[in-house]
Amino acid sequence: MKQKKIFIVRGMDCASCALTIEKALKEIPELSSANVNYATEKAVVESDGPIDSFRLQSAVKEKTGYELIEERTLPPGHEGHQMNRVQMPGEMEGHDHAKMLKEEEIKKLWTKFLWGAILSGIIIFLSLPDYFSFIGEIFPKGARFFLLLILTTPVEFWVGKQFWTSSWASLKRRDVNMDTLVALGTGAAYFSGLAVTFLEISNWKLGIKLDVFFDVAAVVTTLVILGKYLEAKAKGSASEAIKKLLKLQAKTAHLLHEGKHEMEVPIEKVVSDDILIVKPGEKIPVDGVIIEGTATLDESMVTGESLPVDKKEGDAVIGATINKTSSFKMKATKVGKDSFLAQIVAMVEAAQASRAPIQKFADLVVSYFVPVVLIIAAAAFVVWLVFGPAPAFFFALVNSIAVLVVACPCAMGLATPTSIMVGTGKAAEHGVIIRDAEALELAGKINAVILDKTGTLTKGEPAVTDVVAFFKDDGNKVVRYAASLEKLSEHPIAQSIVAYAASLGSLSSHPLDKAVKAAAEKTRLYEVKNFKAIPGQGIEGDVITEKGNKKLYFGNAALMESKKIDLSTNQELIEKLENDGKTLLLLADDRMLIGIIAVADTIKSTAKEAVQRLQSLGLEVWLITGDNERTANAISRIVGIDKVMARVLPQDKAEKVKKLQALGKRVAMVGDGINDAPALTQADVGIAIGTGTDIAIESADITLVAGDPLGVANAILISRKTLINIKQNLFWAFIYNILLIPVAAGLLWPQWEILLNPILAGGAMAFSSLSVVLNSLRLKRLKI
């Protein structure tokens, strides 16, 4: 059985670290896939069989030196499904542990920064005897250098300890990363200062002016730690979407023990089939079904739908939503990882940990970045040692240190995942659940949208509006025939006809009115033999009446045409009903048309606005339906769509998607994820309208939890803005390195005598990563 696990990665300081860990994981034979995300600091691994966590952790520790901590186990695919119940609080322990580790890391970074800042301030002050003459009077040069050495040592090896430990681990595996650059740069400044201090104290005369760069070592280390601290805080803010979702979960529930005694219990004690009482103002503890009472619920926190929803007996309710009105009893149906909220958390987390195709180029650059920077730094040192102004050694050293500390692969590594993290979180807040980063990227490139009529633009709840009987049959007889033929079908239209017949029959409960009872008797369903479904047309069967067998056909005009039934005398009526946007079901025997049943589906209140918003985004919008042209055109006029595909069978929808793709369109298909599954799979992006408390629709790349068509525009808008944000981040990350590395190497010195001070270089490096994260956080302010 396939298994997927998520691990927290400790000690990962840069994008190249993530690639190193990922490479090590992919070398483990039993793993079918591995993805390490620097922004989320998590590794997601998948295997066709059970995953031995201890063996995997040991292998990664041995190969890379990085520690993996198991967060939780997920099934493959959409991570919402679980065979065994795991209570929600228990499930969240992994998230709590991750939060604890992150808070611990942030606190440690802040402590180190404070000490680094204090010591660096003193070091800078003691490094400026030309500005403060009394320093030279109090401390002779050798004594001052030695004092600077003492003060710089804890900054270099305690504040900056992570750079040295990471570099040493990289060296042992014959690899380099960003920490290598920082350690080399600050180490060069520190150890050159150590050598100069030794020479000065020993009173060796080399014939050149000696100087130390302890201020460079201390300040650069402190600035990089500050950058790490701010980056960690910003990344924590970027992952707030999941934190908000986790906070929604109720902590307790009112359990009806043995059907009699009400008792308050922790949420983890609730199991399926428990009977619970939910009082006004309380959160619904778990997913379930109302068994007694009614209520109005606020579901906005999980569906994004702002309007309250009325619920009655038999209706499903979602855990974490709020009961706004009266008390009711409910039966728990889904708890722990099976719950709706847990599915959303798992899907958002999986999306945030995934990798977008646009990231591949950045990963490729990062994999070669550090070795190239080392070569540039070495070249700068050699060139300026030969051609630099006196003292050439120190001039060359300053430039090579500047190259090492200004280079920043982290900005490139963070450019895509931080935007994905914020974008998917923003989408989840509006009831749009995106499967993975690739789906988000593709959705941002969509230029054509196909909207299925039923369930997308309409409520998917058809109802009988007209019954027309011809010749000697009355309307009740037509309904009785049709319902008899359709009684075993699960199609919504069939069910609406049977329900209509039942509503007539239900009048038989009236105790006095004989006329009413007679009418009810007339709607009792007949037995049907030789039933046959005709795909795309309708059904036929022998109805066993009081007067014997009657061969009947019930379906669309195509069925009537195939059975040679003449419709010409009723064509005007048929056209009138179809022009009203109604779907017609025609009933005939083997000679003539004997009745018509018209069915209409209510158009969703936001359908027209949704279409307008899609068109305002420059999208080509299509309506696709199995209805005939007149009915389809009537619906399209109401919602404002001018491109219609009518008479399309469910199995042919995928072919329609292909035809648009062949014209160069990037197509999003929007449907219910069941009848439209092949078309959703064929489309560049499949968008499923939520159909209940199970949002793990396999054929969908994006799921709209609330079932609101406005969510389609929201999904595409968020995806577009996220993609733009990613491109901005990548542009900044590449431009920063392309411009500043040559400047740090001394490119501007021959012409303008401009150098990049290593301290400024370190500050710029810290700011570059931070700026990428902060730019990603702008997506949180996106107005939908």
Residue pairs with C-beta under 8 A, 6 or more apart in sequence:
1 49
1 50
2 32
2 46
2 47
2 48
2 49
2 75
2 76
3 46
3 47
3 49
3 50
3 51
3 73
3 75
3 76
4 44
4 45
4 46
4 47
4 73
4 74
4 75
4 76
4 79
5 44
5 45
5 51
5 53
5 70
5 71
5 72
5 73
5 74
6 42
6 43
6 44
6 70
6 71
6 72
6 73
6 74
6 94
6 349
6 353
7 42
7 43
7 44
7 45
7 53
7 56
7 57
7 68
7 69
7 70
7 71
8 41
8 42
8 68
8 69
8 70
8 71
8 97
8 98
8 101
9 18
9 21
9 36
9 41
9 42
9 43
9 66
9 67
9 68
10 66
10 67
10 68
10 69
10 101
11 17
11 65
11 66
11 67
11 162
11 165
11 166
12 18
12 21
12 36
12 38
12 41
12 66
13 162
13 163
13 166
13 177
13 178
13 179
13 228
13 410
14 38
14 177
14 178
14 179
14 409
14 410
14 413
15 38
15 178
15 362
15 363
15 366
15 409
15 410
15 412
15 413
15 414
16 176
16 177
16 178
16 366
16 367
16 369
16 370
16 409
16 413
17 38
17 66
17 166
17 177
17 178
17 179
18 36
18 37
18 38
18 413
19 36
19 363
19 366
19 367
20 64
20 66
20 170
20 173
20 175
20 177
21 36
21 43
21 60
21 64
21 66
22 34
22 35
22 36
22 43
24 59
24 60
24 63
24 64
25 31
25 34
25 36
25 43
25 45
25 56
25 60
26 34
27 63
28 34
28 56
28 59
30 47
30 48
30 49
30 51
30 52
31 45
31 46
31 47
31 51
31 56
32 46
32 47
32 48
33 45
33 46
34 43
34 44
34 45
34 46
35 43
35 44
35 45
35 353
35 354
35 355
36 42
36 43
37 43
37 44
37 352
37 353
37 354
37 355
37 417
38 410
38 413
38 414
38 417
39 235
39 238
39 352
39 414
39 417
39 418
39 420
39 421
40 235
40 239
40 352
40 353
40 417
40 421
41 102
41 235
42 71
42 98
42 353
43 68
44 350
44 353
44 354
45 51
45 56
46 76
51 73
53 70
56 68
57 67
57 68
57 69
57 70
60 66
60 68
61 67
61 68
63 173
64 169
64 173
65 165
65 166
65 169
65 170
65 172
65 173
66 169
69 97
69 101
70 94
71 94
71 95
71 97
71 98
72 91
72 94
74 346
74 350
75 81
75 82
75 83
77 696
77 698
78 343
78 346
78 347
78 350
78 435
78 695
78 696
78 697
78 698
79 343
79 346
79 347
79 349
79 350
80 337
80 338
80 342
80 343
80 344
80 346
80 347
80 694
80 695
80 696
81 337
81 338
81 343
81 696
82 336
82 337
82 338
85 271
85 272
85 335
85 336
85 337
85 338
86 336
86 337
87 267
87 268
87 269
87 270
87 335
87 336
88 249
88 267
88 268
88 286
88 335
88 336
88 337
88 339
88 341
88 342
89 249
89 266
89 267
89 268
90 268
90 336
91 336
91 337
91 342
92 246
92 249
95 242
95 246
99 243
102 232
102 236
105 232
106 229
106 232
106 233
106 236
109 225
109 228
109 229
109 232
110 229
112 158
112 159
112 225
113 159
113 222
113 225
113 226
113 229
115 154
115 155
115 158
115 159
116 155
116 159
116 218
116 221
116 222
116 225
116 226
117 222
117 226
119 151
119 152
119 154
119 155
119 159
119 218
119 222
120 155
120 215
120 218
120 219
120 222
122 151
123 148
123 151
123 152
123 155
123 214
123 215
123 218
123 219
124 215
124 218
124 219
125 132
125 135
126 135
126 139
126 144
126 147
126 148
126 151
127 148
127 212
127 214
127 215
128 135
129 135
129 136
129 144
135 144
136 144
139 147
141 200
142 197
142 200
142 201
142 203
145 193
145 196
145 197
145 200
145 201
145 212
145 214
146 197
146 201
148 193
148 197
148 212
148 214
148 215
149 193
149 194
149 197
149 212
149 214
151 214
151 218
152 190
152 193
152 214
152 217
152 218
153 190
155 217
155 218
155 221
155 222
156 186
156 187
156 190
156 217
156 218
156 221
157 164
159 221
159 222
159 225
160 182
160 183
160 186
160 221
160 224
160 225
162 179
163 179
163 182
163 183
163 186
163 221
163 224
164 179
164 183
164 187
166 177
166 179
166 180
166 183
167 177
167 179
167 180
167 183
167 184
170 176
170 177
170 179
170 180
171 180
176 370
176 371
176 374
177 370
177 409
178 370
178 407
178 408
178 409
178 410
180 370
180 374
181 370
181 373
181 374
181 404
181 405
181 407
182 220
182 221
182 224
182 404
182 405
184 374
184 377
184 404
185 220
185 401
185 402
185 403
185 404
185 405
185 758
185 762
186 216
186 217
186 220
186 221
186 401
186 405
187 217
188 397
188 400
188 401
188 404
189 213
189 214
189 216
189 217
189 220
189 397
189 401
189 758
190 214
190 217
192 212
192 213
192 394
192 397
193 212
193 213
193 214
193 217
196 210
196 211
196 212
197 212
199 206
199 210
200 210
208 390
208 391
208 393
209 391
211 394
213 397
213 398
213 401
213 758
215 759
216 398
216 401
216 758
216 759
216 762
219 759
219 762
220 405
220 758
220 759
220 761
220 762
221 762
223 759
223 762
223 763
223 765
223 766
224 405
224 762
224 765
224 766
226 766
227 765
227 766
227 767
227 769
227 770
228 766
230 766
230 770
231 410
231 414
231 769
231 770
231 773
234 770
234 773
234 774
234 777
235 418
235 421
235 773
237 777
237 780
238 418
238 421
238 422
238 425
238 773
238 776
238 777
239 352
239 421
239 425
240 425
240 780
241 348
241 422
241 424
241 425
241 426
241 428
241 429
242 345
242 348
242 349
242 352
242 425
244 429
245 302
245 341
245 344
245 345
245 348
245 428
246 345
248 283
248 301
248 302
248 320
248 341
249 267
249 283
249 319
249 320
249 341
250 267
250 282
250 283
250 284
250 285
250 286
250 319
250 320
251 266
251 267
252 264
252 265
252 266
252 267
252 285
253 264
253 265
253 267
253 269
253 270
253 274
253 276
253 285
253 286
254 262
254 263
254 264
254 276
254 277
254 278
254 279
254 282
255 262
255 263
255 264
255 265
255 269
255 270
255 274
255 275
255 276
256 262
256 274
256 275
256 276
256 277
256 329
257 263
259 275
262 277
267 285
267 286
270 276
270 285
270 286
270 332
270 335
271 332
271 335
272 332
272 333
272 334
272 335
273 331
273 332
273 333
274 331
274 332
275 291
275 329
275 330
275 331
275 332
276 285
276 286
276 288
276 329
276 330
276 331
276 332
277 327
277 328
277 329
277 330
278 284
278 285
278 295
278 317
278 323
278 327
278 328
278 329
278 330
279 323
279 327
280 323
280 324
280 325
280 326
280 327
281 322
281 323
281 324
282 322
282 323
283 319
283 320
283 321
283 322
283 323
284 297
284 317
284 318
284 319
284 320
284 321
284 322
284 323
284 330
285 319
285 332
286 319
286 332
286 333
286 334
286 335
286 339
287 316
287 317
287 318
287 319
287 332
287 333
287 334
287 335
287 338
287 339
287 340
287 693
288 316
288 317
288 319
288 330
288 331
288 332
288 333
288 334
289 314
289 315
289 316
289 317
289 330
289 331
289 333
290 311
290 312
290 313
290 314
290 315
290 317
290 328
290 329
290 330
291 313
291 329
291 330
291 331
292 313
292 328
292 329
293 313
293 326
293 327
293 328
293 329
294 310
294 311
294 312
294 313
294 325
294 326
294 328
295 310
295 311
295 317
295 323
295 324
295 325
295 326
295 327
295 328
296 308
296 309
296 310
296 311
296 323
296 324
296 325
297 308
297 309
297 311
297 317
297 318
297 321
297 322
297 323
297 324
298 308
298 309
298 321
298 322
298 324
299 305
299 308
299 309
299 318
299 321
299 706
300 306
301 320
301 321
301 322
302 318
302 320
302 321
302 340
302 341
302 344
302 431
302 705
303 318
303 431
303 690
303 705
303 706
304 429
304 430
304 431
304 432
304 705
304 706
304 708
304 711
305 431
305 706
305 708
308 324
311 317
311 328
316 333
316 692
316 693
317 330
318 340
318 341
318 693
319 334
319 339
319 340
319 341
320 341
334 340
334 693
336 342
337 343
337 346
340 693
340 694
340 695
343 694
343 695
343 696
344 428
344 433
344 695
344 705
347 433
347 434
347 435
347 695
347 696
347 703
348 424
348 425
348 428
348 433
348 434
350 435
350 436
351 420
351 424
351 433
351 434
351 435
351 436
351 437
351 439
351 440
352 417
352 420
352 421
352 424
352 425
354 420
354 436
354 437
354 438
355 416
355 417
355 437
355 438
356 416
356 420
356 437
356 438
356 440
356 441
356 726
357 438
357 441
358 416
358 441
358 723
358 726
358 727
358 730
359 415
359 416
359 417
359 437
362 412
362 413
362 415
362 416
362 730
362 733
363 413
365 409
365 412
365 734
366 409
366 412
366 413
369 407
369 409
369 412
369 737
370 407
370 409
373 403
373 404
373 407
373 741
374 404
376 403
376 741
376 745
377 400
377 403
377 404
377 745
378 400
379 745
380 396
380 399
380 400
380 403
380 744
380 745
380 746
381 396
381 397
381 399
381 400
382 396
383 396
383 746
384 392
384 395
384 396
384 399
384 400
384 746
385 392
385 393
385 396
386 392
388 395
388 396
388 399
388 746
389 395
398 755
398 757
398 758
399 744
399 745
399 746
399 755
401 758
401 761
402 744
402 745
402 755
402 756
402 757
402 758
402 761
403 741
403 744
403 745
403 761
405 758
405 761
405 762
405 765
406 740
406 741
406 744
406 756
406 761
406 762
406 764
406 765
407 737
407 741
407 744
407 765
408 733
408 736
408 737
408 765
408 768
408 769
410 768
410 769
411 729
411 732
411 733
411 736
411 737
411 768
411 769
411 771
411 772
412 730
412 733
412 734
412 737
414 729
414 733
414 769
414 772
414 773
414 776
415 726
415 729
415 730
415 732
415 733
415 772
416 437
416 726
416 729
416 730
417 437
418 729
418 772
418 773
418 776
419 722
419 725
419 726
419 729
419 776
419 779
420 437
420 440
420 722
420 726
421 776
422 722
422 725
422 776
422 777
422 779
422 780
423 434
423 440
423 718
423 719
423 721
423 722
423 725
423 779
424 434
424 437
424 440
425 780
426 718
426 779
426 780
426 782
427 433
427 434
427 440
427 714
427 715
427 718
427 719
430 711
430 714
430 718
430 784
431 690
431 704
431 705
431 706
431 708
431 711
432 702
432 703
432 704
432 705
432 711
432 714
432 715
432 718
433 695
433 702
433 703
433 704
433 705
434 440
434 443
434 701
434 702
434 715
434 719
435 700
435 701
435 702
435 703
436 701
439 685
439 701
439 702
440 718
440 719
440 722
440 723
441 719
441 723
441 726
442 666
442 684
442 685
442 701
442 719
443 668
443 685
443 701
443 702
443 715
443 716
443 719
443 720
444 716
444 719
444 720
444 721
444 722
444 723
444 724
445 666
445 684
445 723
446 619
446 666
446 667
446 668
446 684
446 685
446 716
446 719
447 618
447 619
447 620
447 665
447 666
448 619
448 620
448 621
448 622
448 660
448 665
448 666
448 667
448 668
449 614
449 619
449 620
449 621
449 622
449 667
449 668
449 669
449 670
449 712
449 716
450 622
450 623
450 624
450 645
450 653
450 656
450 657
450 660
450 667
450 668
450 669
450 670
450 679
450 683
451 457
451 611
451 621
451 622
451 623
451 624
451 641
451 670
451 709
451 712
452 624
452 625
452 653
452 669
452 670
452 671
452 672
452 676
452 679
453 601
453 623
453 624
453 625
453 627
453 632
453 635
454 460
454 462
454 492
454 601
454 625
454 672
455 671
455 672
455 689
455 691
455 707
456 670
456 671
456 672
456 689
456 709
457 603
457 604
457 607
457 610
457 611
457 623
457 635
457 639
457 709
458 601
458 602
458 603
458 604
458 607
458 635
459 601
459 602
459 603
459 604
460 492
460 601
460 672
461 492
461 496
461 601
461 602
462 492
462 493
462 496
462 583
462 599
462 600
462 601
463 496
463 500
463 599
463 600
463 601
463 602
464 479
464 496
464 497
464 500
464 597
464 598
464 599
465 582
465 598
465 599
465 600
466 577
466 582
466 596
466 597
466 598
467 475
467 478
467 479
467 595
467 596
467 597
467 598
468 475
468 478
468 573
468 595
468 596
468 597
468 598
469 475
469 477
469 478
469 594
469 595
470 570
470 592
470 593
470 594
470 595
471 592
471 594
473 481
473 594
473 595
475 595
476 504
476 519
476 522
476 523
477 522
477 595
478 587
478 594
478 595
478 596
478 597
479 497
479 500
479 501
479 504
479 523
479 597
480 501
480 522
480 523
480 524
480 525
480 526
481 526
481 543
481 550
481 552
481 554
481 587
481 594
481 595
482 497
482 501
482 554
482 585
482 587
482 595
482 597
483 497
483 498
483 500
483 501
483 502
483 523
483 525
484 525
484 526
484 527
484 528
484 543
485 528
485 531
485 539
485 540
485 541
485 543
485 552
485 554
486 494
486 495
486 497
486 498
486 539
486 554
487 498
487 525
487 528
488 531
489 495
489 539
493 583
493 585
493 599
496 599
497 585
497 597
497 599
501 523
501 525
504 519
504 520
504 523
505 520
505 523
505 524
506 520
507 516
507 517
507 519
507 520
508 516
508 517
508 520
508 521
510 516
510 517
526 543
526 544
526 545
527 543
527 544
528 541
528 542
528 543
528 544
529 541
529 542
529 544
529 549
530 540
530 541
530 542
531 539
531 540
531 541
532 539
532 540
532 541
533 539
534 540
534 555
534 559
534 562
535 649
536 558
536 626
536 649
537 555
537 556
537 558
537 559
537 562
538 553
538 554
538 555
538 556
538 559
538 585
539 553
539 554
539 555
540 551
540 552
540 553
540 554
540 559
541 551
541 552
542 549
542 550
542 551
542 552
543 549
543 550
543 551
543 552
550 589
551 589
551 590
552 587
552 588
552 589
553 559
553 560
553 563
553 565
553 586
553 587
553 588
553 589
553 590
554 585
554 586
554 587
554 588
555 585
555 586
556 584
556 585
556 586
556 628
557 567
557 574
557 584
557 586
557 628
559 586
560 567
560 586
560 588
560 593
563 588
563 590
565 586
565 588
565 591
565 592
565 593
566 592
566 593
567 574
567 586
567 593
570 593
570 596
573 596
574 584
574 596
575 630
577 584
577 596
577 598
578 584
578 628
578 630
578 631
578 634
579 630
579 634
580 600
580 634
581 600
581 631
581 634
581 635
581 638
582 598
582 599
582 600
582 631
582 634
583 598
583 599
583 600
583 601
583 627
583 631
584 596
584 597
584 598
584 599
584 631
585 596
585 597
585 598
585 599
586 593
586 595
586 596
587 593
587 594
587 595
587 596
587 597
588 594
603 635
603 638
603 639
604 708
604 709
606 708
606 709
606 710
607 638
607 639
607 709
608 638
608 639
608 640
609 710
610 708
610 709
610 710
610 712
610 713
611 621
611 639
611 640
611 641
611 709
612 640
613 710
613 713
614 621
614 712
614 713
614 716
615 621
615 640
617 713
617 716
617 717
617 720
619 716
620 643
620 665
621 641
621 643
622 641
622 643
622 644
622 645
622 660
623 632
623 635
623 636
623 639
623 641
623 643
623 644
623 645
624 644
624 645
624 648
624 653
624 656
625 631
625 632
625 635
625 644
625 645
625 646
625 648
626 647
626 648
626 649
626 650
627 635
627 646
627 647
628 646
628 647
629 644
629 646
629 647
631 646
632 644
632 645
632 646
632 647
633 644
633 646
636 642
636 644
645 656
648 656
650 675
650 676
650 678
651 678
653 669
653 671
653 676
653 678
653 679
654 678
654 679
654 681
654 682
656 679
657 667
657 669
657 679
657 682
657 683
658 682
660 667
661 667
661 682
661 684
666 684
667 683
667 684
667 685
668 683
668 684
668 685
668 686
668 687
668 712
668 716
669 676
669 679
669 680
669 682
669 683
669 685
669 686
669 687
670 687
670 688
670 689
670 709
670 712
671 679
671 680
671 686
671 687
671 688
671 689
672 688
672 689
672 691
673 680
673 686
673 688
673 689
673 691
673 697
673 698
673 699
673 700
673 703
674 691
676 688
676 699
677 698
677 699
678 699
679 686
680 686
680 687
680 688
680 699
680 700
680 701
681 699
685 701
685 702
686 699
686 700
686 701
686 702
687 700
687 701
687 702
687 703
687 704
687 712
687 715
688 697
688 699
688 700
688 702
688 703
688 704
689 704
689 707
689 709
690 703
690 704
690 705
690 706
690 707
691 697
691 707
695 703
695 705
697 703
702 715
704 711
704 712
704 715
705 711
714 784
717 782
717 784
718 779
718 782
718 784
721 779
721 782
722 779
725 775
725 776
725 778
725 779
728 775
729 772
729 775
729 776
732 768
732 771
732 772
732 775
733 768
733 772
736 764
736 768
737 768
740 756
740 761
740 764
743 754
743 756
744 756
744 761
746 755
748 754
748 755
749 755
756 764
